[in-house]
Amino acid sequence: MKTPNANAMDPQLLFVIIISVLVVSFLIDKWIDHLNARHFDDEIPEPLKDVYKEEEYVRSQAYKKENYRFSLITSTFSILVTLCFFLFKGFAWVDGVARNLGNNEVIITLIFFGIIMLGSDLINTPFSYYRTFVIEEKYGFNKSTKRLFFTDKLKGWMLSILVGGAILAVILWFYNKTGAYFWIYTWIFIGLFTVFMTLFYSTLIVPLFNKQTPLEDGPLKSAIHNFAEKAGFELQNIYVIDGSKRSTKANAYFSGFGSRKRIVLYDTLIQDLSTEEIVAVLAHEIGHYKKKHVVVNMILSLLLTGVTLYIFSLFIGNQVLSEALSVDIPSFHIGLITFGILYSPISELTGILMNYISRRFEYQADDYAREIYNAEALISSLKKLSGKSLSNLTPHKLNVFVHYSHPTLLQRVSNLKVSS
């Protein structure tokens, strides 16, 4: 499908716009990171004084600074490689390779994205390796082995090929069969796939990387079941995941809904927190379920996906999108690359909006845990988890506004104390 305004645009001008979007986005992101880094040495706020001892805070500052410097190096390298790929017609070259190897548009597109994704991952693997086995190792977080690191890589590639390739093939089939209306079928398909993954992610995907075992009978399981009964929350599936085989950092999450809902506790969480603190964390997670946050987030995400797909459908067949990347034959994959970059400023804005909503939901889940369980236990657990992971207690407000899906620890503690 072609649009008059898009056709009137000169491919060279569109190319300049694409490069400008990439560069401006990078500079804004680095500026926010710089502002955030300027607060690494700030004094700990009074309500959080007990999160770190003095020597631990010095260690957390060193960890933040080292990650910041490393992130600056990796992101600069990444943007330079990306710009070179655009300037030296890399997409046109990959498109040519894909067309030489494939005999139809579906195969060509799968080969194209396969080369792009594999090349990108290979370039980034040394940086990921360094972060895991040098930085995370240095500060006592890494528990992964080199064998596990590369096994995870191979499994990730296989999942991308099988699941990602299948999804892309279905979308291309919709595009080839329905033309301008492919976005409707794709939207429905993505909606069904999202629901499917919400229900079965923990039983189909997680076991490929981690072992999950039912929580053993004992005081913790009894405390969780007693709380769930008090909260009117039917809970049968409580699992422990072996997160400690990769990192000492702790976590817990809630997945699924209806009869498929499941609470998953990291073994490191059980090691680091008391029974009361763990129940407080679960009370927060159950609060998300009780407040319908999972469903609302899914609906909002699908609405944004639908809008994005519709706008994409207006431009996908435009030859200028391909010519801007020096590709003679218009195609779905080149159009997707070009559109993705041009649409990224809008994605950033919608991301900020979704983060704002997410932070409001976190407050609501905290309030639920306070009302039905124990605010002090939740505060204690949040402080312990932040201290164990050497979290940044003094982030810049702009960084929080743009990037944080959760309120800061200070904001959460202040909210729980004011409300209690």
C-alpha positions in Angstrom: 0.0 0.0 0.0 1.3 3.4 -0.9 0.6 6.8 0.6 0.9 10.0 -1.4 3.0 11.8 1.3 5.4 9.0 1.6 5.8 8.7 -2.2 6.6 12.4 -2.4 9.6 12.0 0.0 13.0 11.8 -1.4 14.8 8.5 -0.4 18.0 10.4 0.5 16.0 12.8 2.8 14.4 9.8 4.4 17.8 8.2 4.9 19.0 11.5 6.6 16.0 11.4 8.9 16.7 7.8 9.8 20.3 8.5 10.7 19.2 11.6 12.7 16.6 9.6 14.7 19.3 7.1 15.6 21.9 9.7 16.6 19.5 12.0 18.5 18.0 9.0 20.4 21.5 7.9 21.3 22.5 11.3 22.5 19.4 11.8 24.6 19.8 8.4 26.2 23.5 9.1 27.1 22.6 12.6 28.4 20.0 11.0 30.8 22.6 8.4 31.8 25.1 11.2 32.5 22.6 13.1 34.7 22.0 9.9 36.6 25.7 9.1 37.0 26.2 12.6 38.6 24.1 11.4 41.6 26.1 8.2 42.3 27.9 9.8 45.1 24.9 11.5 46.7 24.3 10.9 50.4 21.9 8.1 51.2 18.4 9.5 52.1 17.6 9.3 55.8 14.8 6.7 55.4 17.3 4.4 53.6 20.3 4.7 55.9 19.9 1.1 57.0 20.1 -0.4 53.5 23.9 -0.2 53.4 26.7 -0.1 55.9 29.4 2.4 55.0 31.7 0.0 53.3 28.8 -1.6 51.4 27.7 1.7 50.1 31.2 2.4 48.8 31.0 -0.9 47.1 27.6 -0.1 45.6 28.9 3.2 44.2 31.9 1.4 42.6 29.5 -1.1 41.1 27.3 1.6 39.6 30.2 3.6 38.2 31.8 0.5 36.6 28.5 -0.5 35.0 28.0 3.1 33.8 31.4 3.2 32.1 30.9 -0.2 30.6 27.5 0.7 29.3 28.9 3.9 27.7 31.5 1.8 25.9 29.1 -0.9 24.7 26.3 1.6 23.6 28.9 3.8 21.8 30.3 0.8 20.0 26.8 -0.4 19.1 25.7 2.9 17.6 28.9 3.2 15.6 28.4 -0.3 14.2 24.8 0.5 13.4 25.6 3.7 11.7 28.3 2.0 9.6 25.8 -0.7 8.6 23.5 2.0 7.3 26.2 4.2 5.7 27.8 1.3 3.9 24.6 -0.2 2.6 24.7 -3.3 4.9 21.0 -3.9 4.7 21.1 -4.0 0.9 24.0 -6.5 1.1 22.1 -8.8 3.5 19.0 -8.5 1.4 21.1 -9.6 -1.6 22.4 -12.6 0.3 18.9 -13.6 1.4 17.6 -13.4 -2.1 20.4 -15.6 -3.4 19.6 -18.2 -0.8 15.8 -18.0 -0.8 13.2 -18.7 -3.4 10.2 -16.9 -2.0 9.4 -13.9 0.1 8.8 -15.8 3.4 12.1 -17.7 3.1 14.0 -14.5 2.1 12.6 -12.6 5.0 13.4 -15.4 7.5 17.0 -15.6 6.2 17.3 -11.8 6.2 16.3 -11.4 9.9 18.3 -14.6 10.8 21.5 -13.0 9.5 20.7 -9.7 11.2 19.9 -11.2 14.5 22.7 -13.7 14.5 25.3 -11.1 13.5 24.0 -8.7 16.2 24.2 -11.3 18.9 27.7 -12.5 17.9 28.9 -8.9 18.1 27.3 -8.4 21.5 28.4 -11.7 23.0 31.9 -10.6 24.1 30.4 -7.6 25.9 27.8 -9.9 27.6 30.6 -12.3 28.5 32.7 -9.5 30.0 29.7 -8.2 32.0 28.9 -11.6 33.4 32.4 -13.0 34.1 34.3 -9.8 35.0 31.9 -7.2 36.4 29.3 -9.4 38.0 32.0 -11.8 39.1 34.0 -9.0 40.7 31.1 -7.9 42.8 30.0 -11.4 43.8 26.8 -11.7 41.8 27.8 -14.2 39.1 27.2 -17.9 39.7 27.0 -19.0 36.0 29.7 -21.2 34.4 31.1 -20.6 31.0 29.4 -23.8 29.8 26.0 -22.5 31.1 26.6 -19.1 29.5 27.1 -20.6 26.1 24.4 -23.2 26.5 22.0 -20.4 27.3 23.1 -18.7 24.1 22.5 -21.7 22.0 19.1 -22.3 23.6 18.2 -18.6 23.0 19.1 -19.0 19.3 17.0 -22.1 18.9 14.0 -20.4 20.5 14.5 -17.4 18.2 14.6 -19.7 15.2 11.7 -21.9 16.1 9.3 -19.5 17.9 10.4 -16.2 16.4 10.7 -17.7 12.9 7.3 -19.3 13.2 5.7 -16.0 14.3 7.3 -14.0 11.5 6.3 -16.6 8.9 2.7 -16.5 10.1 2.7 -12.6 9.9 4.2 -12.8 6.4 1.6 -15.3 5.3 -1.1 -12.9 6.5 0.6 -10.1 4.6 0.8 -12.0 1.4 -2.8 -13.3 1.6 -4.6 -10.2 2.8 -2.5 -7.2 1.8 -3.5 -4.0 3.4 -5.6 -5.9 6.0 -2.8 -8.0 7.3 -2.5 -5.8 10.4 -6.0 -7.0 11.7 -5.1 -10.7 11.4 -1.6 -10.1 12.9 -3.2 -8.2 15.8 -5.5 -11.0 16.6 -2.7 -13.6 16.2 -0.4 -11.6 18.6 -3.3 -11.2 21.1 -3.9 -15.0 21.1 -0.1 -15.7 21.3 0.2 -13.2 24.3 -2.6 -15.0 26.2 -1.0 -18.4 25.4 2.4 -17.3 26.6 0.9 -15.7 29.8 -0.7 -19.1 30.6 2.1 -21.4 29.6 5.4 -19.5 29.8 6.4 -21.0 33.1 5.6 -24.5 32.0 7.0 -24.4 28.5 9.9 -21.8 28.3 11.3 -21.5 31.8 12.1 -25.3 32.1 14.4 -24.9 29.2 16.7 -22.7 31.3 15.8 -23.4 34.9 14.6 -26.1 37.2 11.3 -25.4 39.0 10.3 -27.5 42.0 7.2 -27.3 44.1 7.8 -25.5 47.4 8.4 -28.1 50.1 6.1 -28.4 53.1 7.2 -26.4 56.0 6.7 -23.0 57.8 7.1 -20.9 54.6 4.5 -22.9 52.6 2.1 -22.9 55.5 2.5 -19.1 56.0 1.9 -18.5 52.2 -1.2 -20.7 52.2 -2.6 -19.1 55.4 -2.1 -15.6 53.8 -3.6 -16.7 50.5 -6.7 -18.1 52.3 -7.0 -14.8 54.3 -6.8 -12.8 51.1 -9.3 -15.0 49.3 -6.8 -16.0 46.8 -6.9 -19.6 45.5 -3.3 -20.7 45.2 -2.2 -24.3 44.4 1.0 -23.7 42.4 4.0 -22.4 44.4 7.3 -23.2 42.9 11.0 -22.5 43.7 13.3 -21.8 40.8 17.1 -22.4 40.9 18.1 -18.8 40.1 21.2 -19.2 42.2 22.9 -21.2 39.4 23.3 -17.9 37.5 23.2 -15.1 40.0 23.0 -14.3 43.7 20.3 -11.6 42.9 16.9 -12.5 44.2 13.4 -12.2 42.6 9.9 -13.6 42.6 7.1 -13.3 40.1 3.5 -14.2 39.4 2.4 -15.7 36.1 -0.7 -16.9 34.4 -4.3 -16.4 35.5 -7.3 -18.5 36.4 -6.4 -22.1 37.1 -3.0 -21.6 35.5 -1.8 -18.9 38.0 1.5 -19.6 39.6 3.8 -18.0 42.2 7.5 -18.6 41.5 10.1 -17.8 44.2 13.9 -17.7 43.4 15.9 -19.9 45.8 18.0 -16.8 46.5 14.9 -15.0 47.7 14.2 -17.8 50.2 17.8 -17.6 51.4 17.9 -13.8 51.8 14.5 -13.0 53.4 12.6 -14.2 56.4 9.3 -16.0 56.1 7.4 -12.8 57.0 9.3 -10.8 54.4 8.7 -13.4 51.7 4.9 -13.4 52.4 5.0 -9.6 52.2 6.6 -9.8 48.7 3.9 -12.3 47.7 1.2 -10.1 49.1 2.5 -7.4 46.7 2.4 -9.8 43.8 -1.1 -11.0 44.7 -2.1 -7.3 44.9 -1.3 -7.0 41.2 -3.6 -9.9 40.5 -6.4 -8.6 42.8 -6.2 -5.1 41.2 -6.4 -6.6 37.7 -3.1 -5.2 36.7 -2.1 -8.2 34.6 -5.3 -8.0 32.5 -5.1 -4.2 32.2 -1.4 -4.3 31.1 -2.3 -6.9 28.6 -5.1 -4.9 27.2 -3.1 -1.7 27.0 -0.2 -3.5 25.3 -2.5 -5.1 22.7 -4.1 -1.7 22.0 -0.7 -0.1 21.4 0.3 -3.1 19.2 -2.9 -2.6 17.2 -2.2 1.1 16.6 1.4 0.4 15.7 0.4 -2.4 13.2 -2.2 -0.2 11.6 0.3 2.7 11.1 2.8 0.2 9.8 0.3 -1.1 7.3 0.0 2.3 5.8 3.7 2.4 4.9 4.8 -1.2 4.4 4.5 -1.4 0.7 6.1 2.0 0.0 9.1 1.8 -2.3 10.7 4.8 -0.7 11.3 2.9 2.5 13.4 0.4 0.6 15.2 2.9 -1.5 16.2 4.9 1.6 18.3 1.8 2.5 19.6 1.4 -1.0 17.4 -1.7 -1.7 15.8 -1.8 -5.1 13.1 -4.3 -4.5 10.4 -3.2 -1.9 9.9 -5.9 0.7 8.2 -6.5 4.0 11.5 -6.9 5.9 13.2 -3.7 4.7 9.9 -1.8 5.3 9.8 -3.2 8.8 13.4 -2.1 9.5 12.8 1.4 8.2 9.5 1.9 9.9 10.8 0.6 13.2 13.4 3.3 13.3 11.1 6.1 12.2 8.4 5.0 14.7 10.9 4.7 17.6 10.3 8.3 18.9 6.6 7.4 19.3 7.6 4.1 20.9 9.7 6.0 23.4 6.7 8.2 24.3 4.4 5.3 24.7 7.0 3.5 26.7 7.2 6.5 29.1 3.4 6.4 29.4 3.4 2.6 30.1 6.2 3.1 32.7 4.1 5.8 34.5 1.1 3.4 34.6 3.3 0.6 35.8 4.7 2.8 38.7 1.1 3.6 39.7 0.3 -0.1 39.7 3.3 -0.8 41.9 2.0 1.8 44.5 -1.4 0.1 44.4 0.1 -3.4 44.9 2.2 -2.0 47.8 -0.9 -0.5 49.3 -2.7 -3.8 49.0 0.2 -5.6 50.8 0.1 -2.9 53.6 -3.6 -3.2 54.1 -3.9 -6.9 54.1 -0.6 -7.9 55.5 2.3 -5.9 56.9 3.9 -2.7 55.7 7.1 -3.0 57.8 7.7 -6.5 56.5 7.4 -5.3 52.9 9.7 -2.3 53.6 12.3 -4.6 55.2 12.2 -7.0 52.2 12.5 -4.2 49.7 15.5 -2.8 51.6 17.2 -6.2 51.8 16.7 -6.9 48.1 18.0 -3.5 47.1 21.1 -3.9 49.4 21.8 -7.4 48.1 21.8 -6.2 44.5 23.8 -3.0 45.2 20.9 -0.9 43.8 21.1 2.8 43.1 19.3 4.6 45.9 19.7 8.1 44.4 18.7 7.9 40.7 18.0 11.2 38.8 14.3 12.1 38.5 14.5 12.2 34.7 16.0 8.7 34.6 13.2 7.5 36.8 10.5 9.2 34.7 11.8 7.8 31.4 13.1 4.4 32.3 11.7 3.1 35.6 8.8 0.7 35.6 8.9 0.7 39.4 9.0 3.7 41.8 12.4 4.2 43.5 13.0 2.5 46.8 12.7 5.8 48.6 9.4 6.5 47.0 8.0 3.1 47.9 9.2 3.2 51.5 7.8 6.8 51.9 4.5 5.7 50.4 4.2 2.7 52.7 5.2 4.7 55.8 2.7 7.5 55.1 -0.1 5.1 54.3 0.5 2.9 57.4 
